[in-house]
Amino acid sequence: QVQPVESGGGLVQAGGSLRLSCATSINIFSMNFMGWYRQAPGKQRELVAAMPRGGSTNYASSVEGRFTISRDNAKKTVYLQMNSLKPEDTGVYYCKISVGYVDYWGQGTQVTVSS
């Protein structure tokens, strides 16, 4: 299955942690970009964390120091570790993987942070 499949979302209290997973059948070494986006209700989708091939990871300023993007080459999985969660982190989180000029999006996983 080429389309990424996200998992790991849920309901958590403020200050808690979640780890999102993005599984795909694509060999990670074929990817030129891996990233996590989120979309809050009534807002546009925004980039949260990115891992471009050959480049350093980068994060939205709102999550810097709290979120970490990583990957497991053998499992063909990209992760997003989210710590010190805040209510404003609530939204649907999407994984995007790019191979050449083609982008593959997952279906999204809901993250809800209660105050």
NUSEFI-823800 format. One record per atom (N, C-alpha, C): x, y negated, z negated; residue number from 1. Coordinates in nm, 3 decimals. Example, Ala and Ser with C-alpha at 12.3 -4.5 7.8 and 13.67 -1.06 7.14 Angstrom:
2
1.319:0.569:-0.780:1
1.230:0.450:-0.780:1
1.320:0.330:-0.780:1
1.285:0.225:-0.708:2
1.367:0.106:-0.714:2
1.290:-0.003:-0.787:2
This chain:
115
0.084:0.119:0.000:1
0.000:0.000:0.000:1
0.087:-0.124:0.000:1
0.077:-0.203:0.106:2
0.161:-0.320:0.119:2
0.113:-0.431:0.026:2
-0.018:-0.452:0.018:3
-0.070:-0.560:-0.064:3
-0.031:-0.539:-0.210:3
0.024:-0.643:-0.273:4
0.062:-0.629:-0.414:4
-0.061:-0.607:-0.502:4
-0.042:-0.537:-0.610:5
-0.148:-0.512:-0.706:5
-0.101:-0.561:-0.843:5
-0.172:-0.662:-0.895:6
-0.136:-0.717:-1.025:6
-0.209:-0.642:-1.136:6
-0.148:-0.645:-1.252:7
-0.210:-0.588:-1.373:7
-0.149:-0.657:-1.494:7
-0.213:-0.636:-1.609:8
-0.157:-0.687:-1.733:8
-0.226:-0.809:-1.790:8
-0.324:-0.862:-1.717:9
-0.396:-0.977:-1.769:9
-0.487:-0.937:-1.884:9
-0.545:-1.038:-1.948:10
-0.636:-1.011:-2.058:10
-0.660:-1.134:-2.142:10
-0.719:-1.110:-2.259:11
-0.750:-1.217:-2.353:11
-0.648:-1.213:-2.465:11
-0.590:-1.329:-2.495:12
-0.489:-1.337:-2.600:12
-0.505:-1.468:-2.675:12
-0.467:-1.469:-2.800:13
-0.474:-1.592:-2.878:13
-0.354:-1.682:-2.846:13
-0.372:-1.810:-2.867:14
-0.263:-1.904:-2.847:14
-0.142:-1.861:-2.930:14
-0.024:-1.870:-2.868:15
0.098:-1.825:-2.934:15
0.136:-1.682:-2.902:15
0.043:-1.609:-2.843:16
0.068:-1.469:-2.810:16
0.145:-1.452:-2.681:16
0.160:-1.325:-2.641:17
0.237:-1.290:-2.522:17
0.161:-1.192:-2.435:17
0.191:-1.196:-2.307:18
0.142:-1.098:-2.210:18
0.252:-1.075:-2.109:18
0.251:-0.955:-2.049:19
0.341:-0.928:-1.939:19
0.259:-0.883:-1.819:19
0.270:-0.959:-1.713:20
0.201:-0.924:-1.589:20
0.293:-0.842:-1.499:20
0.233:-0.750:-1.427:21
0.308:-0.667:-1.333:21
0.251:-0.683:-1.193:21
0.338:-0.674:-1.096:22
0.298:-0.683:-0.955:22
0.366:-0.567:-0.882:22
0.288:-0.466:-0.850:23
0.343:-0.347:-0.786:23
0.315:-0.349:-0.636:23
0.410:-0.301:-0.560:24
0.395:-0.298:-0.415:24
0.471:-0.180:-0.359:24
0.441:-0.145:-0.235:25
0.513:-0.037:-0.169:25
0.633:-0.090:-0.091:25
0.646:-0.221:-0.086:26
0.753:-0.283:-0.008:26
0.884:-0.274:-0.084:26
0.988:-0.235:-0.014:27
1.122:-0.234:-0.074:27
1.159:-0.377:-0.111:27
1.197:-0.396:-0.236:28
1.225:-0.531:-0.284:28
1.335:-0.597:-0.203:28
1.427:-0.520:-0.151:29
1.538:-0.578:-0.076:29
1.491:-0.632:0.060:29
1.369:-0.599:0.100:30
1.312:-0.651:0.223:30
1.242:-0.784:0.202:30
1.221:-0.819:0.077:31
1.148:-0.941:0.046:31
1.239:-1.062:0.049:31
1.191:-1.171:0.108:32
1.269:-1.294:0.101:32
1.214:-1.389:-0.005:32
1.099:-1.352:-0.063:33
1.042:-1.435:-0.170:33
0.949:-1.351:-0.254:33
0.956:-1.373:-0.386:34
0.861:-1.315:-0.480:34
0.820:-1.427:-0.575:34
0.691:-1.437:-0.602:35
0.649:-1.545:-0.689:35
0.516:-1.518:-0.756:35
0.492:-1.590:-0.863:36
0.366:-1.587:-0.936:36
0.301:-1.725:-0.928:36
0.173:-1.723:-0.899:37
0.092:-1.844:-0.893:37
-0.024:-1.828:-0.990:37
-0.085:-1.940:-1.024:38
-0.207:-1.931:-1.104:38
-0.306:-2.036:-1.056:38
-0.432:-2.007:-1.082:39
-0.539:-2.099:-1.046:39
-0.634:-2.111:-1.164:39
-0.640:-2.230:-1.222:40
-0.732:-2.257:-1.331:40
-0.867:-2.299:-1.273:40
-0.975:-2.283:-1.348:41
-1.107:-2.322:-1.297:41
-1.109:-2.467:-1.252:41
-1.155:-2.490:-1.131:42
-1.168:-2.625:-1.078:42
-1.038:-2.687:-1.034:42
-0.929:-2.611:-1.034:43
-0.800:-2.665:-0.995:43
-0.741:-2.588:-0.879:43
-0.642:-2.648:-0.815:44
-0.575:-2.582:-0.704:44
-0.477:-2.477:-0.756:44
-0.451:-2.381:-0.672:45
-0.352:-2.279:-0.707:45
-0.214:-2.345:-0.713:45
-0.136:-2.309:-0.816:46
-0.005:-2.369:-0.834:46
0.100:-2.261:-0.854:46
0.221:-2.293:-0.811:47
0.333:-2.203:-0.830:47
0.379:-2.208:-0.975:47
0.393:-2.092:-1.037:48
0.436:-2.084:-1.176:48
0.582:-2.042:-1.186:48
0.619:-1.939:-1.110:49
0.755:-1.888:-1.116:49
0.792:-1.830:-0.982:49
0.916:-1.852:-0.941:50
0.959:-1.806:-0.809:50
1.094:-1.737:-0.818:50
1.111:-1.638:-0.732:51
1.238:-1.566:-0.723:51
1.270:-1.548:-0.575:51
1.331:-1.647:-0.514:52
1.368:-1.634:-0.373:52
1.493:-1.547:-0.358:52
1.499:-1.474:-0.248:53
1.616:-1.390:-0.225:53
1.739:-1.477:-0.206:53
1.842:-1.444:-0.275:54
1.965:-1.521:-0.262:54
1.966:-1.651:-0.338:54
1.859:-1.682:-0.406:55
1.852:-1.807:-0.481:55
1.823:-1.783:-0.627:55
1.829:-1.887:-0.704:56
1.802:-1.873:-0.845:56
1.652:-1.884:-0.872:56
1.611:-1.827:-0.982:57
1.470:-1.836:-1.019:57
1.437:-1.980:-1.058:57
1.314:-2.017:-1.039:58
1.271:-2.149:-1.082:58
1.129:-2.143:-1.131:58
1.093:-2.238:-1.216:59
0.966:-2.237:-1.287:59
0.900:-2.373:-1.283:59
0.767:-2.371:-1.296:60
0.695:-2.496:-1.315:60
0.738:-2.555:-1.449:60
0.742:-2.685:-1.457:61
0.789:-2.749:-1.579:61
0.701:-2.713:-1.699:61
0.574:-2.686:-1.672:62
0.481:-2.655:-1.780:62
0.506:-2.519:-1.846:62
0.581:-2.432:-1.779:63
0.607:-2.298:-1.834:63
0.755:-2.273:-1.859:63
0.839:-2.368:-1.822:64
0.984:-2.352:-1.840:64
1.016:-2.319:-1.986:64
1.098:-2.215:-2.004:65
1.135:-2.174:-2.139:65
1.038:-2.079:-2.205:65
0.920:-2.060:-2.148:66
0.820:-1.970:-2.206:66
0.795:-1.848:-2.116:66
0.804:-1.867:-1.986:67
0.778:-1.760:-1.890:67
0.909:-1.714:-1.826:67
0.914:-1.585:-1.793:68
1.031:-1.529:-1.726:68
0.987:-1.436:-1.614:68
1.036:-1.461:-1.494:69
1.009:-1.372:-1.381:69
1.126:-1.275:-1.368:69
1.095:-1.148:-1.342:70
1.200:-1.048:-1.325:70
1.149:-0.940:-1.230:70
1.235:-0.846:-1.197:71
1.195:-0.742:-1.104:71
1.263:-0.611:-1.142:71
1.201:-0.502:-1.101:72
1.259:-0.369:-1.113:72
1.267:-0.311:-0.973:72
1.386:-0.304:-0.918:73
1.401:-0.261:-0.780:73
1.351:-0.118:-0.759:73
1.382:-0.030:-0.852:74
1.343:0.110:-0.837:74
1.192:0.127:-0.839:74
1.125:0.049:-0.922:75
0.979:0.059:-0.932:75
0.908:-0.031:-0.832:75
0.983:-0.112:-0.757:76
0.924:-0.205:-0.660:76
0.818:-0.292:-0.728:76
0.854:-0.344:-0.841:77
0.760:-0.419:-0.924:77
0.825:-0.550:-0.968:77
0.743:-0.655:-0.965:78
0.783:-0.786:-1.013:78
0.702:-0.815:-1.139:78
0.768:-0.872:-1.237:79
0.703:-0.898:-1.365:79
0.699:-1.048:-1.395:79
0.606:-1.085:-1.480:80
0.602:-1.219:-1.538:80
0.579:-1.202:-1.686:80
0.683:-1.227:-1.765:81
0.671:-1.223:-1.909:81
0.629:-1.360:-1.957:81
0.518:-1.366:-2.028:82
0.462:-1.494:-2.073:82
0.459:-1.495:-2.225:82
0.533:-1.585:-2.283:83
0.540:-1.600:-2.429:83
0.486:-1.736:-2.471:83
0.456:-1.746:-2.599:84
0.405:-1.873:-2.655:84
0.292:-1.929:-2.569:84
0.197:-1.845:-2.538:85
0.088:-1.885:-2.449:85
0.003:-1.995:-2.510:85
-0.045:-2.081:-2.421:86
-0.129:-2.194:-2.461:86
-0.263:-2.183:-2.389:86
-0.367:-2.246:-2.443:87
-0.498:-2.242:-2.374:87
-0.490:-2.293:-2.230:87
-0.403:-2.388:-2.204:88
-0.391:-2.441:-2.067:88
-0.324:-2.343:-1.971:88
-0.276:-2.231:-2.021:89
-0.223:-2.127:-1.933:89
-0.334:-2.038:-1.877:89
-0.455:-2.060:-1.921:90
-0.569:-1.981:-1.874:90
-0.589:-1.997:-1.724:90
-0.616:-1.885:-1.658:91
-0.643:-1.888:-1.515:91
-0.628:-1.750:-1.454:91
-0.647:-1.746:-1.323:92
-0.622:-1.622:-1.249:92
-0.480:-1.628:-1.196:92
-0.404:-1.526:-1.225:93
-0.264:-1.520:-1.184:93
-0.249:-1.430:-1.062:93
-0.180:-1.482:-0.961:94
-0.162:-1.410:-0.836:94
-0.013:-1.387:-0.810:94
0.015:-1.274:-0.754:95
0.150:-1.242:-0.710:95
0.156:-1.262:-0.558:95
0.264:-1.323:-0.511:96
0.287:-1.337:-0.367:96
0.423:-1.282:-0.333:96
0.424:-1.201:-0.228:97
0.549:-1.143:-0.177:97
0.560:-1.179:-0.031:97
0.676:-1.225:0.009:98
0.697:-1.262:0.149:98
0.803:-1.172:0.211:98
0.767:-1.123:0.329:99
0.861:-1.043:0.409:99
0.868:-1.109:0.546:99
0.982:-1.165:0.577:100
0.992:-1.243:0.700:100
0.897:-1.361:0.692:100
0.810:-1.373:0.791:101
0.714:-1.484:0.794:101
0.575:-1.442:0.746:101
0.564:-1.326:0.688:102
0.435:-1.275:0.642:102
0.427:-1.279:0.490:102
0.317:-1.337:0.441:103
0.292:-1.343:0.297:103
0.186:-1.239:0.259:103
0.212:-1.172:0.150:104
0.118:-1.074:0.096:104
0.076:-1.121:-0.043:104
-0.055:-1.135:-0.062:105
-0.110:-1.180:-0.189:105
-0.182:-1.064:-0.259:105
-0.170:-1.063:-0.390:106
-0.249:-0.970:-0.467:106
-0.389:-1.024:-0.490:106
-0.471:-0.943:-0.557:107
-0.610:-0.981:-0.579:107
-0.626:-1.070:-0.701:107
-0.524:-1.080:-0.782:108
-0.528:-1.166:-0.900:108
-0.565:-1.091:-1.026:108
-0.516:-1.143:-1.138:109
-0.551:-1.087:-1.268:109
-0.581:-1.203:-1.364:109
-0.688:-1.189:-1.439:110
-0.734:-1.298:-1.526:110
-0.654:-1.302:-1.655:110
-0.610:-1.421:-1.689:111
-0.546:-1.445:-1.818:111
-0.627:-1.551:-1.891:111
-0.670:-1.520:-2.011:112
-0.747:-1.613:-2.091:112
-0.678:-1.629:-2.226:112
-0.646:-1.754:-2.259:113
-0.580:-1.783:-2.386:113
-0.676:-1.863:-2.473:113
-0.711:-1.807:-2.586:114
-0.805:-1.873:-2.676:114
-0.728:-1.957:-2.780:114
-0.792:-2.067:-2.820:115
-0.727:-2.157:-2.918:115
-0.758:-2.116:-3.061:115
